[in-house]
Amino acid sequence: ESLIAFGGVVRDVSRQETAKVIMMMYSAKTGVNTISLIPNSSKSAKDMSRVDKAYYKDVLICVDLGLIELNDEGRFIPDGTISRAELATAFVKLLKLTGDI
């Protein structure tokens, strides 16, 4: 389903969708194909079983790199919406990681 339509946003973006977009940006900025990345898995969300398989590796890597944080209970909440503050923080972390800021 499309996220953007004429006149604005159609629906909220989930946290797992955000992880996918962030990893696409990482790949574009670094030239690294995210498929070739292997998550360190030093951090693992308690609710990874709820992550859709299309987003699973992107979520693992985003969490592993610290681009998107887990909540206080160690959960990712894949279907939850991402706040503007969380999104801005993730983008800043990504730009720092890629050396753009």
N, C-alpha and C positions, 0 to 999 in steps of 0.2 A: 504494500500500500504506500502511496506517495505521501511524503511528509509536508510538501509545500504545494499549494495550489494558488490560483489567481486570487489575490486579495489577502494572502497570508498563510499561516501555518494551519494545516488540516488537523493535526493531532499532536499530542506531546511525544517526545522522543524518549524511548526507554534507555535505561543504563547500558543494556547489552548492545543496542543499536549505536549508542554513543561510542562504546569501545571499538566497534567495527570502523566507524568513521575516523576515530583517532589513529587507529593502526593503518588505515589507508593513507592518512596524512603523513604518518611516520615513514611509510614506505615511499611516498612521493618525495619527501624531504631528504631521505638518506639513500634512496636507490636500492634499498634492501627489500627483497621480496619477503613479506611476513610469513609466508608458507615455510620458508627455510629456517625461521627462528624457532628455537627450542626454549620453552619456558623453564625458568629455574625452579619454579614451584616452591620457593622459600615461603611464600604466603599463599594460602589457599582459602577461599571462601567456604564457609560451612554449607552454603546453598548452591554450589556449583552444579548439582544435579538438576537444578531448575533452569539452567542456561540452555538456550536453544543450540543445537549442534552447529548451526550456521555461524554462531558468534562465539563458540566455546574457546577456541584458541586465542581469539582477539581479547576476550575477557581475561583469560589467564595471563597473557603477556602484559596487558594494561595494569593489572593488579600487581604483577611481578615487578614491573618497572616503576610502580608507585604513581602512575598517571591518574588512576581512579582509585580512591580509597574505599576500604570496607567500612561498614558501620561499626559501632562500639561492640556489637555482638559477633563481629567477624563475618558478617553477611554482605554479599554484593547486591542483593535484591535486583535481579536482572530485569524484571518487568516493571520495576519502579521507574518513575520519571526522574530525570536528572535536573537538578536546580541550575539556575543561571550561574550561581557562584561556583558550583561543582564543575560546570562546563568551562568557565573562565579559568579556574585553577588547573584543570586538566590541560587546556591549551597552553597556558604559561609553562607548565612542567614539560610539555612536549617540545615547545620552542627552546627551552633551556637545554633539554636533552639533545636536541639536534644542533645546538650551538647558534641558534638564531637570535637569542637574547642572552 
